[in-house]
Amino acid sequence: MKKIIITVVVFAAIAMVAFTLSGNKAEMEENAKLAEETSDVIPVEIASVARKKLESSLQATSTFEAISDLDILAQADGLITKMFHQKGDFVNKGTLLAQIENSSLKANLIAAKANFDKAKIDVERFTALAKKEAVTQRQLEDAKINLNTTEAAYQNAQKQLNDTYIKANAAGTINDDFFQEGSYVSKNNKLYEVVDARKLLLNVKVTASNILSLSTGQKIALSTQIYPNARFKGTLVSIGAKADDGLKYNVEIVLDNSSEKPLKPGMFAQAHFDFSSQVEGLYISREALTGSVKDPKVFVFKNGIAQLTSIKVGQIHESEMEIVAGLTEGTQVVVNGQINLENGTKIRAINQ
């Protein structure tokens, strides 16, 4: 009797397990059917094309540079016999700064000038004689060759003498000198550093999203910690033709230095760029862009279908881009999830 009871219990347990498994199988099959029905609908985030006026700004920090910062090198070997200007002096271009001993070069120049003058007289005389056939054509040609040779020697002697007079190659303040009167210098030795800080340069970096909003001649506000309550106006004079390794473009700003609030090369300054749109436009998130900037497209959300649409883009800002053609205000566009989409894919918005 006991065996019969145990057998009945076992069969009941087996039946219960079979029933449970059958129920789970039916539920799994139902879920699978549901998944098959919804798997071809891709969840995406959408946003509407909006008309607005963007306002954005950028601050870029760098250090001032002098408009001109040049080294003056010795062009001749010799002893410095005279220094006419020293560190701290302001000089104009062409100002005589120092002189190298040149007595022998002066003598060479006098001799070269005499030879050149004689050669000119010889050519004039031989030309007159040749007309009377008193000299040969060959003798006249030799006289002309000698004239050219002595002229070259005279010009070379003049240059060698001129090189002993050290002159400023640009206007500015002598920031440093590197010799003393009586010292010997060799050709290409650095003698002076002349810095012109009447105008200052500020080179800053701007990203690609903002570079197209800038133009040369534009006035740029500048500030510095030296005068925390002051604002200076610089002029944008140069925009980099290509990006650097960090995908940024160099922008050069020139500032007229002021005697009231003087600034110096090496001081930190900040350029303040205002990229506010001048007119209203249609904008959408840059995340909506599919493909390249040269061939921009977006997926438009229409009746649950993704429609690949070509557009024309205007200004591109950090987070938004201007739509010039292809979309109208209020059009719903996919801004997230388009990596899985093709034209005609069924989609559903998860942010509505």
Steps between C-alpha positions, in 0.01 A plus 500: 500500500787730590663437159179593321482836683861583416442417133194724484692792657785461253264497201324809639829686534601409148168618368533830687850562356378416152211740536731780622745444216216501253378833638849652488543380143176659397602827669841491329341436164264792557792729593692384194207588276477842664872555451469402134225756459701786662863415409476687171407826679814689608482728807644847435509847650357784297501879510322770304664752270465832682530862392721699735792737536805330646720682742839359584838634602856380535792613711851409384814573701851559371796735551575824319781507246679805361406601146872478422770313692823484300864412561773714347800294393855605418565506126879530535786388721687754710536710811210712622640853507184686590155433653247770426196337666450259787232293670181698565543750216221543245637508145355545153568275206840585350636660820877446543549288811869409502810493280766239426862607432520570124809707415643237264163461328484875441839479328380206289195699396714798391718272286200321350335833419820620324520183288135531408535867400808417286313213330215735409745747343670216311170384349414854390845543344503159328149561365617825335813332362301207365291738290824618340618137476798595718440197725360157428151387597663244729681777694169685544330183627784440748459855630125443553569172680749678727235766570252233614763331716610818673139607555425169673813537715397855592147391599642212708739736680210739569291215645784379723539851639123541547487172694722651768224750584245314712153645439153422632304283258169603661365764734462409864661491844835331549397221732854367539854536367757221496841671475706783640696777337848363427386138467570293189201370306474250218259495211150382604564566870182626668551866595160647585140396556255772390138469610216717367212484749305799365267235360439163664395168352277244669487153344213281623337174390138468382309179424358413160146555626575870553764587243251567219335770712819709498638735236807719468449860606258395773541675837570266792472590869812426706559496874800447727558447871734801502199728451207285623235767446615607154400372157722541195398483134715293268466439128489150353767498228556133417308171504679168462449331163506152655454339838785385722537150645240588762249594227514867597572805287745776582352851524724807520385824660689832493469758778629859495692538825387786718719742696221536757474127567821358352533127445812295435583188301469190716199622697194273507185620327159360420314545172119512526317376191126555455346250260140619536298453181414824329166363375264225604536161338384140511709283728524135599745306714830409330435144621236467229759520223552181301789467259753774430473877517558509123192282441283558810190289561261435787228247578158665515239338729177474303209267582732259681738476203858630472538702182859576397499864390773712343547842656713810455688618808598858582687598816610211722524577871624287787170319556269615222509554125306738283267349238503704180295262283333158517301538823225728628424627847342232718627205295587212733849362450681202653780623727600172666483138381547560128801271484259207453278673248453481127258689283154357570583337837210485747579709807335614820586804709597416857509863615138591425 
